[in-house]
Structure formats: structure tokens, C-alpha cells
Amino acid sequence: MLPKQFDELQVHAGWCLATETERNIRRHACTIEELRAFADAVLPRVPQIVAYLDRQPLDAMPDVDKPLFHMLLSLAEIAPAVESYHQPAVIDGYDSRRFAAQEDFVLRPAI
């Protein structure tokens, strides 16, 4: 599923989730220990992952590279939980599963 040079991350392939909704559901289904294990494995490889994905424009990304990109998005999804909340959910916050993400929204700069 992942490019050969990222084989050691294959154990975390369950985080190759294409939508914000899937990533959010997965975050809430995990323990903080599971989130930390994922972050500890992927975070040191972020520079290499970004360099690998930056080989072509985002809108020209080959399908074979998308799981790695989705894994990086999952890291961004869980980072606040690991770094700030120290639990999967927002402290004293609304349950984020109550809010439906607009999955087809694309942020682009105005030209």
C-alpha cells in the first residue's frame, strides 16, 4: 500500500484514510497510547514524506501515493490530541463527531 521506502509505516496503514470524517472517527476510537504510537512512528519521517510527495503537484498526485498523503493528513488530525489534550477528544469541548465535514471542499487561493 505504501511506497517501498516507507515500509516500516505499513503497520499504521489503517490511518491511510481519505476523508476527514474517517480520520475523526478513527481518532475517537483509539486510545491515547495508540495515537501516540502512530505519531511517534510517522512524525520522524515527515520530512521524507513531504519531500517524496512534493515531487509533483497535489492535483497530479498518482493514486499510488495517495495513501501516504492520507496518512500525513491523519497525523495532522491526531496531533492536537497527542500534543495538547493528552486524550483522543477535545477537553471540555463538543464531540466533533456531531459536525459533518464538507468532504468535497477544496481551499484554493483566489486568483
C-alpha angles and dihedrals in degrees: 000000000000125000113273095252089061097049093126089064092056089095086067095048089119085078093062090104120159100207137054089231092056091047092049093049091049092049091054092047093056133078119240087251090058091048091050092049090053093046092046091053099045104033096070090052096050095101091053093044092051092046090050094048093044090067089095137017116280093245090054096049111138115239090242090065097047097086089059090049090049090050089055090051089051090055089054090049094054099036096091091049092052099037103035114012099037087210134070095255132058111267110252089347136126117277101262090211086074091070119073114220118227094235096189096054113119120190110217130167117253113255 
